[in-house]
Amino acid sequence: YTSRWGKNGAKQTKKSYGGDWKIKNIPNLKKDYQDHRLWMKELPLVAHFPKIEVNGRELFLSHSSMDSAIKKSGSLENLIKILKEEKNFLMSYEGGENFKILDSIFWKVEKDNIKDMGIFNVFGHTIQDNAKIKEHYACIDTGACSENKLTALVLPEMKVIEQPFID
């Protein structure tokens, strides 16, 4: 993931901490950077909110669209089982079928072919000029790392909030 991350936001993330030199040489900043990375590794791969419904569907938050992972796993139930089994997926998983399934939640880019899998999926990783909200998903990646804007979605109101890029 380091090489993929290197091409997909690492530079911008490190810049937000003051750059590589500061991260390596300023003790408090180095500790903050390391603490934040550890915190992110402990986050679930997918956040599932079964008690929150959007358009009559359970809410799922993920980095990229979940439709490919659901298709590859055979069903939403199978994917949820795999997610529970692979709690430390980012830190320790070396390959195999589960890796192929879960990897798509990070790197699959789908602009228009996102299938209705019976859930409401809020995700990013697919940069667009504006948030795209449909009956079964909301893609809110509007290219903050590419100096466009940061977008958030307020639920259940479905209100889009945008913050222009600030260098």
PyMOL commands that set and color helices and strands:
alter all, ss='L'
color gray80, all
select helices_A, chain A and resi 2-7+10-16+20-25+27-42+67-73+76-85+89-92+97-107+144-146
alter helices_A, ss='H'
color red, helices_A
select strands_A, chain A and resi 46-54+57-62+120-123+132-133+137-139+149-154+159-164
alter strands_A, ss='S'
color yellow, strands_A
deselect
rebuild
show_as cartoon
